[in-house]
Amino acid sequence: MVRSKEQNERMSHVTREKIIEAALSLFAYKGYALTTIKDVSKTAGISTGLIYRHFHSKEELFDTLIEMAIIEIKELINFLDTDINPKDMINSLVEKIIAGIESSELIAHYYLLVSRSFIDNDVTKQQENLKTINLILFQKMSNLIEKGQQLGELKEGNADKLSLLFFSLTQGIASMKLFLEDKFIALESQDLTVFLINEEKGEEYV
């Protein structure tokens, strides 16, 4: 039976997604240098030839994953640029992050991939773009925290330190999701905002 164009496109999409999921897991756990196309082939259950039909090289596959991470980070930056008050914005951001991490291991793998990409220096040009966009996100959060402190919504303290703590916690939660697997305990948003949200004005955390 001859497949239609739509069926071929659907199958191609499914194949590409399998490749991306396998590569994401491998790059996140093993790093760029220790991951091979053969590893991706074995994990995805797809021939190396078919992988090369979608991605011309390991570098292109890696860069595709980094580009996807950059897109997600840019969406967070755009969200932080909206006019929502700092307290509500942080609560919404935390709910989005927790829901993403708990809903899929892929999200946790992306967090791990981003961290590892900072360790695996000088692999591809996209890594520098990833570092740049992460610094922008960090500064946006620091600015939001300062605004919230001025409004009395957020706890006093060094905004950069609080921003660093916030992203360190989210990164740690993603890593523990992968480590604990089915033993991972679901978190509430307040678990991640207790050091930020100012219930009683004047309380200082850092």
Secondary structure, DSSP 4 states (H G I P E B T S, - for coil): -PPPHHHHHHHHHHHHHHHHHHHHHHHHHH-TTT--HHHHHHHHT--HHHHHHH-SSHHHHHHHHHHHHHHHHHHHHHHHTSSS-HHHHHHHHHHHHHHHHHH-HHHHHHHHHHHHHHHSTTS-HHHHHHHHHHHHHHHHHHHHHHHHHHTTSB-BS-HHHHHHHHHHHHHHHHHHHHHHGGGPPPPPHHHHHTTTB-SSTT-B--
